[in-house]
Amino acid sequence: MRAGAADRIAAAAEAQDGTWADFRRRSPALIAEAQRLLQARLEHTGAVLGQVGTAWAAEAQARDALAGRRSEVDPPRPDDPADRADDEGA
């Protein structure tokens, strides 16, 4: 072994141990933040999809009205508690 190699190896091992300890200390908070961001994104996506459904239903009703047909499409009602109960069970 060359002179000083053992010292360099020991210093690298100590630096690695410190880095690993820092990672273990920070990772729970970082994972929790990532989960919060994901939940917010999922809620936003759900709201957007709800708006899309409402727009599609309104478009179908307008098309049926222009064609002189009785519309069989009911727009979704996001404030209906019965609809939320179905979502919670899924």
Sequence and secondary structure as in RCSB ss.txt:
>XXXX:A:sequence
MRAGAADRIAAAAEAQDGTWADFRRRSPALIAEAQRLLQARLEHTGAVLGQVGTAWAAEAQARDALAGRRSEVDP
PRPDDPADRADDEGA
>XXXX:A:secstr
  TTHHHHHHHHHHHHHHHHHHHHHHHHHHHHHHHHHHHHHHHHHHHHHHHHHHHHHHHHHHHHHHTT       
  TT HHHHHHHHH 
